[in-house]
Amino acid sequence: QLQLVESGGGLVQAGGSLRLSCVASGTTFSINPMGWFRQAPGKQRELVASITSGGITNYADSVKGRFAASRDNAKNTVYLQMKSLKPEDTAVYYCKILLQGNNYWGQGTQVTVSS
């Protein structure tokens, strides 16, 4: 029933931009906190950005000033706008929803930033 589907990843040159999207189905969505995470090879999955039901955001220090999370509750969608991308941003990016005390994950979308 519940699905999270990420899209928008790809290959981009350093300094470029991408916008990731995550569409949720099977949930009311609007009341749920959501987050963006990423995992690079050999590294632990890390929180990149979180967003409350009201649109309040927090960011990892490494992406502050470059990434912006937003949500459109009418479309059951959250976004991650990424600017000034660096090779260190290369990772699989996942969206997550907190639903009734449990975390649910999408399958991820690959972001590769070339130098």
Order of alpha helices (4+ residues) and beta strands (2+ residues): beta-beta-beta-beta-beta-beta-beta-beta-beta-beta-beta
